[in-house]
Amino acid sequence: MPWLVRGDDVLAAAEVAVTRRQRRRGLIGRPALEGVFVVRPCRQVHTFGMRFPIDVAFCDRDGFVLHRTTLRPGRVSKPVWRAYFAIEAPAGSFDRWDLRLGDVVEVRG
């Protein structure tokens, strides 16, 4: 199982969406999210059809966190043109993990 890590800290279990079908389906219709959902490639996300708010971090190819935000259902993020992938987590997760702009994260496993 893949994991989202920052340095030596394991932040959460990760589900990675890399195919067009996986990215299109995303989190739509799920009652909750355990761990994180990583969308690659991704420069913008939406929460239409979702039932819960999410934290979103946009990262470049090296995992450098470029932008982070919290989106309620029915919203669209701003595009982050330098982003290569996005990390989606239940709202409040990034504060608990102290995930900040400039942190470097990666998916291992």
CORBEL-V362295 format. One record per pair of residues at least 24 apart in sequence whose ideal C-beta (glycine too) atoms are under 10 Angstrom apart, sorted by sequence separation. I is the first residue (numbers start at 1). GAP is how many residues later the second one is. If there is no record, write none. Layout:
i,gap
I,GAP
I,GAP
This chain:
i,gap
11,24
12,24
14,24
15,24
16,24
25,24
26,24
27,24
45,24
47,24
49,24
50,24
56,24
58,24
59,24
60,24
61,24
63,24
70,24
11,25
12,25
17,25
27,25
46,25
47,25
48,25
49,25
50,25
58,25
59,25
60,25
69,25
70,25
45,26
47,26
48,26
57,26
58,26
59,26
68,26
27,27
46,27
47,27
48,27
58,27
59,27
46,28
47,28
48,28
57,28
58,28
59,28
46,29
47,29
57,29
58,29
65,29
45,30
46,30
47,30
56,30
57,30
4,31
45,31
46,31
56,31
57,31
68,31
3,32
4,32
44,32
45,32
55,32
56,32
57,32
68,32
2,33
3,33
44,33
54,33
55,33
56,33
68,33
1,34
2,34
4,34
43,34
44,34
45,34
54,34
55,34
65,34
67,34
42,35
43,35
44,35
45,35
54,35
55,35
56,35
65,35
66,35
68,35
2,36
43,36
44,36
54,36
55,36
57,36
65,36
66,36
43,37
44,37
53,37
54,37
55,37
57,37
64,37
65,37
42,38
43,38
45,38
50,38
52,38
53,38
54,38
55,38
56,38
64,38
65,38
43,39
44,39
52,39
53,39
54,39
55,39
64,39
65,39
43,40
54,40
55,40
63,40
64,40
65,40
42,41
43,41
45,41
47,41
55,41
63,41
64,41
41,42
42,42
43,42
44,42
55,42
57,42
62,42
63,42
40,43
41,43
42,43
43,43
45,43
57,43
62,43
63,43
39,44
40,44
41,44
42,44
55,44
57,44
59,44
60,44
62,44
63,44
40,45
41,45
42,45
59,45
39,46
40,46
42,46
57,46
59,46
38,47
39,47
40,47
59,47
38,48
39,48
57,48
37,49
38,49
39,49
36,50
37,50
38,50
36,51
37,51
38,51
36,52
37,52
4,53
36,53
37,53
35,54
36,54
33,55
35,55
33,56
34,56
6,57
33,57
36,57
5,58
32,58
33,58
35,58
36,58
4,59
6,59
26,60
33,60
27,61
36,61
26,62
23,63
18,67
38,67
40,67
17,68
16,69
17,69
36,69
38,69
17,71
36,71
14,73
15,73
12,75
14,75
11,76
12,77
11,78
12,78
12,81
11,82
4,83
11,83
12,84
4,85
11,85
12,85
11,86
11,87
9,88
11,88
4,89
9,89
6,91
14,91
16,91
6,92
11,92
14,92
15,92
4,93
6,93
14,93
16,93
6,94
9,94
11,94
14,94
4,95
14,95
7,96
9,96
13,96
6,97
7,97
6,98
7,98
10,98
5,99
6,99
7,99
5,100
6,100
4,101
5,101
4,102
5,102
3,103
4,103
5,103
2,104
3,104
4,104
5,104
2,105
3,105
4,105
2,106
3,106
2,107
1,108
